[in-house]
Amino acid sequence: MTEFLINNMAPIIFASMVMFLLVGFPVAFALAANGVFFGIIGIELGLLGPQLFQALPDRIFGVMANDTLLAIPFFTFMGLILERSGMAEDLLDTIGQLFGPLRGGLAFAVIFVGALLAATTGVVAASVISMGLISLPIMLRYGYDKRLASGVIAASGTLAQIIPPSLVLIIMADQLGKSVGDMYAGAFIPGFVLTGLYVFYIVLVAVFKPEWVPALPLEARSLRGVKLLLRVLTTLVPPLFLIFLVLGTIFLGIATPTEGGAMGATGALVMALARKRLSWKLLKQAMESTAKLTTFVVFILVGARVFSLTFYGVDGHKWVEHLLSDLPGGQLGFLIVVNVLVFFLAFFLDFFELSFIVIPLLGPVADKLGIDLIWFGVLLGVNMQTSFMHPPFGFALFYLRSVAPPAIKTTDIYWGAIPFVGIQIVMIALVIAFPQMVTIGLDKEMKVDLDNVQIEMQGSDYGSPAFPAGLDNPPESSPSAEDAMNKAIVTPLKEPPK
């Protein structure tokens, strides 16, 4: 039994963690408990040194010292202020009037407002709840199909998952050891291509099922001509300016993502103040919600650090690497298996849990296979977007259910989500087939051919200097920052002190 535990510690730890999650144990505590419990077992079996847990304080303080994570409360606070200040309501009303004469005009308005909210708030819950409260009753009043109306609202709200400044992209960049700005730049085009696919689907529905998406009657279109143009300008300019303030400064290199988030939060406060909708009650609610979400993220990250220390110590990363790198089909086989795995895990886990548990295991394998990690992160971000839309556990479906009128049944919401889950799967295939969508806006790394490097050194009376070690046999790939830190901590701990 002891020999079996020693030889299979890594898969046992992983299976135990999955079991804890499936029975509903809180994620942060499930990760930390598994890390501590199996760390003690590893020490007893002689796999790890008893000084293993002395490394935990440094890892936990490393979480608190991570400046990148500051962007999470800033963007969350910005999104909550904008959502509560009525920006979504004004946008939906204005764009609904603009597209009203078209079949499917309200659905187009919901999609475009979803994209605008995604580019300003980055919070799925805020987008889905806002559009569910405002647009769903109007769509039902004018004869829209219940399933289509539910599906387009839930799907448009999840655009906040992939269009910058998405929270999941911040976490993905942190876990893969890459720049948040690069991750934002890589996700920009795929996010708006996905928006275009949603629009194309509504166009097809308007052609083949026109009764599902009727145009607004004339009496419902109260704004026309110059009044409509003025309303569009005054409603769209502030959020577009805020998008530039946040994303434009990041892409131009003027501000870091953390600084962009701080400017966005300040801009949201100014917009709410200009609309005369900023109050102490609103400010308090936004701050409390931001504190809860940020604490939730940090707790999961601390638990993940405890778990990964033990998992790395028993060579769990090598187990995962051998499991996935030996798949048939090379890179393509790896990508297919990983995307299928993440797709099905998304039935049970949300994107925070997937980012903190699965991504650190997959990232090193992808890097070793020569896969660009920014592209890989965006691909998985698109995949994890489906976690909000999966019946029966999709969070966007739950958010919509909480604000939908009684006329909408839960089954209507589930059936309405399925076509949009299919569109998201098509988007995954497009990102794999056309990686340029992600990589085109990224700075190319300068590659140096070490075989052609010439080193000239002056002669010396004391003999010829030794050739620099490593240049004749360059390493295949450089380890990620997380791997290097884990290796530095765990390697001395594997052998008990004499």
matplotlib code that plots the C-alpha trace (Angstrom):
import matplotlib.pyplot as plt

x = [0.0, 2.8, 4.6, 1.4, 0.9, 4.5, 4.3, 0.9, 0.8, 0.2, -2.9, -4.3, -3.9, -5.6, -8.5, -9.0, -9.2, -11.8, -13.9, -13.9, -15.1, -17.8, -19.3, -19.6, -16.8, -15.6, -13.0, -10.4, -10.6, -10.6, -7.4, -5.7, -6.9, -5.6, -2.3, -1.8, -3.1, -1.1, 1.9, 1.9, 1.5, 4.4, 6.6, 5.6, 6.4, 9.7, 8.8, 9.1, 11.2, 9.5, 10.5, 8.0, 5.5, 8.2, 7.9, 4.1, 4.4, 6.6, 4.1, 1.2, 3.0, 3.8, 0.1, -0.4, 2.6, 1.3, 0.6, -1.2, -4.1, -4.8, -6.5, -9.3, -10.9, -10.4, -12.3, -14.9, -15.6, -15.8, -18.3, -20.5, -20.6, -21.5, -24.2, -25.8, -25.6, -28.0, -25.6, -26.9, -30.5, -29.6, -27.6, -30.3, -33.0, -31.0, -29.6, -33.0, -34.5, -31.7, -32.3, -36.0, -37.1, -35.2, -36.4, -34.3, -33.5, -33.9, -31.7, -29.0, -29.3, -28.8, -25.7, -24.1, -24.8, -23.4, -20.2, -20.0, -20.7, -18.1, -15.5, -16.3, -17.4, -15.7, -18.2, -20.6, -23.2, -23.6, -24.2, -26.7, -28.7, -28.9, -30.0, -32.3, -34.1, -34.3, -34.6, -36.3, -39.7, -39.6, -38.6, -41.5, -43.9, -43.2, -43.5, -40.0, -39.6, -39.0, -36.1, -34.3, -34.7, -33.4, -30.4, -29.3, -29.3, -27.4, -24.9, -24.3, -23.7, -20.9, -19.0, -17.6, -15.7, -13.5, -13.6, -11.0, -11.0, -12.1, -11.3, -10.5, -7.8, -6.1, -6.1, -5.1, -2.1, -1.0, -1.2, 0.7, 3.3, 2.5, 1.6, -2.0, -1.6, -0.5, -3.4, -5.8, -4.4, -4.6, -8.3, -9.5, -10.1, -11.6, -14.0, -15.4, -15.4, -17.6, -19.9, -20.1, -21.1, -23.9, -25.1, -24.9, -27.1, -29.8, -29.6, -30.3, -33.1, -34.6, -34.5, -35.8, -37.9, -39.0, -41.9, -39.4, -37.8, -40.4, -39.5, -40.7, -44.0, -44.0, -45.5, -42.7, -40.0, -40.4, -37.1, -36.4, -34.1, -32.0, -33.3, -32.2, -28.8, -28.3, -29.3, -26.9, -24.0, -24.7, -25.2, -22.4, -19.6, -19.0, -18.7, -16.5, -14.3, -14.1, -13.1, -10.3, -9.3, -8.9, -8.0, -6.4, -3.9, -3.0, -2.6, -0.6, 1.8, 0.9, -0.6, -0.2, -3.5, -3.5, -3.2, -5.8, -8.2, -7.7, -8.4, -11.5, -12.8, -12.2, -13.9, -16.9, -17.3, -17.1, -19.8, -22.1, -21.6, -22.3, -25.6, -26.5, -26.8, -23.9, -25.0, -23.4, -25.7, -24.6, -20.9, -21.3, -22.9, -20.3, -17.5, -19.0, -19.5, -16.0, -14.5, -16.4, -15.4, -11.7, -11.6, -13.1, -10.4, -7.5, -8.8, -8.9, -5.4, -4.0, -5.5, -4.2, -0.7, -0.8, -2.1, 0.5, 3.4, 2.6, 1.6, 4.8, 6.8, 5.5, 6.3, 2.7, 3.7, 5.8, 2.8, 0.6, 3.3, 3.8, 0.0, -0.6, 2.6, 2.5, -0.9, -1.2, -1.3, 1.2, 0.0, -3.3, -4.0, -3.1, -5.4, -8.3, -8.0, -7.5, -10.4, -12.7, -11.5, -12.1, -15.5, -16.7, -15.1, -17.0, -20.2, -19.2, -16.6, -16.7, -13.9, -12.2, -11.8, -10.7, -8.1, -6.6, -6.7, -6.4, -4.4, -1.2, -1.1, -1.7, 0.5, 3.9, 2.9, 1.7, 5.0, 7.0, 5.1, 6.0, 2.5, 2.3, 1.0, -0.9, -2.7, -3.3, -4.7, -7.1, -8.2, -9.0, -10.7, -13.1, -13.6, -14.3, -16.8, -19.1, -19.0, -21.5, -23.8, -23.8, -27.2, -27.8, -25.1, -24.3, -24.0, -25.4, -28.5, -28.9, -28.4, -31.1, -33.4, -33.2, -34.6, -36.7, -40.5, -42.7, -43.6, -40.1, -39.6, -36.2, -36.4, -36.9, -33.6, -31.8, -33.0, -32.3, -28.7, -27.8, -27.4, -25.1, -23.0, -22.7, -21.5, -18.9, -17.6, -17.4, -15.3, -12.9, -12.4, -11.8, -9.1, -7.4, -7.6, -6.6, -4.2, -3.4, -6.6, -4.7, -1.1, -1.4, -1.4, 1.4, 5.0, 7.1, 9.9, 13.4, 14.7, 18.5, 20.1, 22.7, 24.5, 25.5, 26.4, 30.1, 31.8, 35.0, 37.3, 40.7, 43.6, 45.1, 48.5, 46.7, 45.3, 42.2, 38.9, 36.5, 33.6, 30.5, 28.5, 25.2, 25.8, 26.7, 23.6, 20.9, 17.9, 14.8, 12.6, 12.8, 10.8, 7.9, 8.2, 5.9, 7.9, 11.2, 9.8, 8.3, 11.6, 13.6, 11.4, 10.6, 14.0, 15.7, 12.7, 12.4, 15.1, 14.6, 17.4, 20.1]
y = [0.0, 2.4, 1.7, 2.3, 5.7, 6.7, 5.7, 7.3, 10.3, 12.9, 11.3, 10.5, 14.2, 15.3, 12.8, 13.8, 17.5, 16.8, 14.7, 17.5, 19.9, 17.6, 17.2, 21.0, 21.8, 25.5, 25.6, 27.6, 25.3, 22.2, 23.2, 24.2, 21.1, 18.8, 20.5, 20.4, 16.8, 15.2, 17.4, 15.7, 12.3, 13.0, 13.9, 10.7, 8.6, 10.4, 12.0, 15.5, 17.1, 18.3, 21.9, 21.9, 24.1, 26.7, 27.8, 28.5, 32.0, 33.2, 31.9, 33.5, 36.8, 36.5, 36.5, 39.7, 41.4, 40.7, 44.1, 42.5, 41.4, 45.0, 45.3, 43.0, 45.3, 48.3, 46.8, 45.2, 48.5, 50.3, 47.8, 47.9, 51.7, 51.8, 49.2, 50.9, 54.4, 53.5, 53.4, 50.1, 51.4, 54.5, 52.4, 49.8, 52.5, 54.5, 51.6, 50.0, 53.1, 53.2, 49.5, 49.5, 49.6, 46.4, 42.8, 41.6, 45.3, 44.7, 41.6, 43.6, 46.3, 43.8, 42.3, 45.7, 46.9, 43.7, 44.3, 47.9, 46.9, 44.1, 46.7, 49.0, 46.8, 43.4, 41.8, 39.1, 39.3, 43.1, 42.8, 39.9, 41.3, 44.8, 43.6, 41.0, 43.6, 46.2, 44.5, 41.2, 42.6, 44.9, 42.0, 39.9, 42.8, 43.2, 39.5, 38.1, 34.4, 33.6, 31.2, 33.5, 36.6, 34.7, 33.2, 36.5, 38.3, 35.6, 35.2, 39.0, 39.3, 36.7, 38.8, 40.4, 37.2, 37.6, 41.3, 43.3, 44.4, 40.9, 39.6, 36.1, 37.5, 39.1, 35.9, 33.9, 36.2, 35.9, 32.1, 31.8, 34.3, 36.7, 40.4, 41.4, 44.0, 41.3, 39.1, 42.0, 42.8, 39.1, 38.8, 42.0, 40.7, 37.3, 39.1, 41.2, 38.3, 36.5, 39.5, 39.4, 35.7, 36.5, 39.2, 36.9, 34.3, 36.9, 37.9, 34.2, 34.1, 37.3, 35.7, 32.2, 32.8, 36.5, 36.0, 35.3, 38.8, 41.4, 45.0, 47.7, 49.2, 52.9, 54.1, 52.5, 54.5, 57.9, 59.3, 60.2, 62.4, 65.0, 64.0, 60.4, 61.5, 63.8, 61.0, 58.6, 61.0, 61.9, 58.3, 56.6, 59.1, 58.8, 55.0, 55.1, 57.7, 55.4, 52.5, 54.5, 55.8, 52.2, 50.0, 52.7, 53.8, 50.1, 49.3, 52.4, 51.6, 54.8, 52.9, 49.4, 47.3, 48.2, 51.9, 51.6, 50.0, 52.8, 55.4, 53.4, 53.4, 57.1, 57.7, 55.6, 57.7, 60.9, 59.5, 58.6, 62.0, 63.7, 61.8, 62.8, 59.2, 58.8, 58.5, 57.2, 54.1, 53.3, 53.8, 51.6, 48.8, 48.9, 48.8, 46.0, 43.9, 44.6, 43.6, 40.3, 39.4, 40.3, 38.4, 35.4, 35.5, 36.0, 33.1, 30.8, 31.9, 31.3, 27.8, 27.1, 28.1, 25.7, 22.9, 23.5, 23.5, 19.9, 18.8, 20.1, 18.5, 15.1, 15.7, 16.2, 18.6, 15.8, 13.4, 15.9, 16.7, 13.0, 12.5, 15.3, 15.6, 12.0, 12.3, 11.4, 14.3, 16.6, 20.1, 19.6, 16.4, 18.3, 21.2, 19.0, 17.0, 20.1, 22.0, 19.0, 18.6, 22.3, 22.3, 19.4, 20.7, 24.0, 22.1, 21.9, 24.7, 28.4, 30.3, 31.3, 27.7, 26.6, 29.4, 28.6, 24.8, 23.7, 26.5, 26.1, 22.4, 22.9, 26.0, 24.3, 21.5, 23.9, 25.9, 22.7, 21.8, 25.2, 26.7, 30.5, 31.0, 34.3, 32.5, 29.5, 31.7, 33.5, 30.1, 28.8, 32.1, 31.6, 28.0, 29.0, 31.5, 28.5, 27.8, 30.7, 29.2, 25.5, 24.1, 23.3, 25.1, 28.1, 31.2, 33.5, 31.4, 31.7, 35.4, 35.7, 33.4, 35.6, 38.7, 37.0, 37.5, 34.4, 34.0, 32.8, 29.2, 27.8, 25.4, 28.4, 29.9, 26.6, 25.9, 29.5, 29.2, 26.1, 27.8, 30.3, 27.6, 26.1, 29.5, 29.7, 26.2, 27.5, 30.4, 28.0, 26.2, 29.5, 30.6, 27.2, 27.5, 31.2, 31.9, 35.2, 36.6, 36.6, 37.0, 39.8, 42.6, 41.2, 42.3, 39.5, 38.2, 38.5, 35.0, 34.4, 31.4, 30.4, 28.3, 31.4, 33.6, 34.7, 35.6, 37.6, 37.8, 39.3, 36.9, 36.5, 35.5, 33.2, 30.8, 30.7, 31.3, 28.4, 28.5, 29.7, 26.7, 26.0, 27.8, 24.5, 22.8, 25.5, 24.5, 23.4, 25.9, 28.2, 27.4, 29.7, 32.0, 29.7, 26.6, 28.3, 29.5, 26.1, 24.3, 26.7, 26.1, 22.4, 20.9, 21.4, 20.0, 16.6, 15.0, 14.8, 16.4, 14.0]
z = [0.0, 0.9, -2.4, -4.3, -2.6, -3.3, -7.0, -7.6, -5.2, -8.0, -9.5, -6.0, -5.0, -8.2, -7.9, -4.2, -5.2, -7.9, -5.4, -2.9, -5.6, -6.8, -3.3, -3.0, -0.6, -1.0, -3.7, -1.7, 1.3, -0.9, -2.5, 0.7, 2.6, -0.1, -0.2, 3.6, 4.0, 1.3, 2.2, 5.6, 4.0, 1.7, 4.6, 6.4, 3.3, 2.8, -0.5, 1.0, 3.7, 6.9, 6.1, 3.2, 5.0, 5.9, 2.2, 2.5, 4.1, 1.2, -1.4, 0.4, 0.7, -2.9, -3.7, -1.7, -3.4, -6.9, -8.4, -11.4, -9.2, -8.2, -11.6, -10.4, -7.8, -10.0, -13.0, -10.8, -9.0, -12.4, -13.8, -10.7, -10.7, -14.4, -14.0, -11.1, -12.6, -15.4, -18.4, -19.6, -19.5, -21.6, -24.1, -24.6, -25.0, -27.5, -29.6, -29.5, -31.1, -33.7, -34.8, -34.1, -37.8, -38.6, -37.9, -35.0, -34.1, -30.4, -30.5, -32.4, -29.8, -27.0, -28.7, -29.3, -25.8, -24.5, -26.4, -25.1, -21.5, -21.9, -23.0, -20.1, -17.2, -17.7, -15.3, -16.7, -13.8, -14.2, -18.0, -17.8, -15.0, -16.4, -19.9, -18.4, -16.3, -19.0, -22.4, -21.7, -20.8, -23.9, -26.2, -24.9, -25.2, -28.9, -29.7, -29.6, -29.2, -25.5, -26.1, -28.6, -26.3, -23.3, -25.2, -26.8, -23.5, -21.7, -24.5, -25.0, -21.2, -21.4, -23.9, -20.8, -20.4, -23.5, -24.5, -22.6, -19.7, -18.8, -15.3, -16.6, -18.9, -16.0, -14.0, -17.1, -17.7, -14.1, -14.1, -17.5, -16.5, -19.3, -19.7, -19.1, -21.9, -24.4, -23.3, -23.8, -27.2, -28.2, -27.1, -28.8, -32.3, -31.2, -28.9, -31.6, -34.1, -31.7, -31.5, -35.2, -35.2, -32.8, -35.1, -38.1, -36.2, -35.6, -39.3, -40.2, -37.7, -39.2, -42.7, -41.9, -38.8, -39.1, -36.7, -33.9, -34.2, -35.3, -35.9, -33.5, -34.4, -35.4, -32.1, -30.1, -31.9, -30.2, -31.4, -35.0, -37.1, -35.3, -31.9, -32.4, -33.7, -30.7, -28.3, -30.0, -29.7, -26.1, -25.0, -26.9, -26.6, -22.8, -22.7, -25.9, -24.2, -21.1, -23.3, -24.8, -21.3, -20.1, -23.2, -25.4, -22.7, -22.1, -25.8, -26.5, -23.6, -21.6, -18.7, -17.1, -16.8, -13.1, -13.8, -16.6, -14.1, -11.7, -14.4, -15.5, -11.9, -11.6, -15.0, -14.0, -10.8, -13.0, -15.4, -12.6, -11.0, -14.3, -14.6, -11.1, -10.1, -7.7, -4.1, -0.9, -1.0, -4.5, -3.6, -0.5, -2.4, -5.2, -2.6, -0.6, -3.8, -5.0, -1.6, -1.6, -5.2, -4.6, -1.3, -3.1, -5.8, -3.3, -1.1, -4.2, -5.2, -1.7, -1.7, -5.2, -4.0, -1.1, -3.4, -6.1, -3.7, -2.6, -6.1, -7.5, -4.7, -5.6, -9.3, -10.2, -13.0, -14.6, -14.4, -16.1, -18.7, -19.6, -19.7, -22.2, -24.2, -25.3, -26.9, -30.6, -33.0, -31.4, -30.8, -32.5, -30.5, -27.3, -28.1, -29.0, -25.7, -23.6, -25.1, -24.7, -21.1, -20.3, -22.0, -19.8, -16.6, -17.3, -16.6, -12.9, -12.3, -13.0, -14.8, -11.5, -10.5, -13.9, -14.1, -10.7, -10.9, -14.5, -16.2, -14.1, -15.0, -18.8, -19.3, -18.9, -21.2, -23.9, -23.6, -24.0, -27.1, -28.6, -28.3, -27.8, -24.3, -25.1, -27.9, -25.7, -22.9, -25.3, -26.7, -23.3, -22.4, -25.3, -24.2, -20.6, -21.7, -22.3, -18.6, -18.2, -20.8, -20.1, -19.0, -16.2, -14.2, -16.3, -14.1, -16.8, -17.0, -13.2, -13.3, -16.0, -14.2, -11.1, -13.0, -15.8, -15.6, -14.7, -18.3, -19.0, -17.9, -16.9, -19.9, -22.2, -20.9, -21.3, -24.8, -25.8, -24.6, -26.7, -30.2, -28.6, -27.0, -30.5, -31.8, -29.0, -30.0, -33.6, -32.3, -30.6, -33.9, -35.7, -33.1, -33.6, -37.4, -37.6, -34.8, -36.5, -35.0, -31.7, -32.6, -35.2, -32.7, -30.5, -30.6, -32.1, -29.8, -31.3, -31.8, -31.6, -33.3, -30.8, -33.3, -35.3, -32.3, -32.4, -29.2, -29.5, -26.5, -26.2, -25.6, -22.2, -20.8, -18.3, -20.9, -23.0, -21.3, -21.1, -23.6, -21.8, -20.6, -22.3, -25.6, -27.4, -26.0, -25.6, -23.5, -25.4, -23.6, -20.7, -17.6, -16.7, -13.7, -11.7, -12.5, -11.6, -8.3, -7.5, -8.4, -6.3, -3.3, -3.6, -4.8, -1.5, 0.3, -1.4, 0.8, 4.5, 6.5, 7.7]

ax = plt.figure().add_subplot(projection="3d")
ax.plot(x, y, z, "-o")
ax.set_aspect("equal")
plt.show()
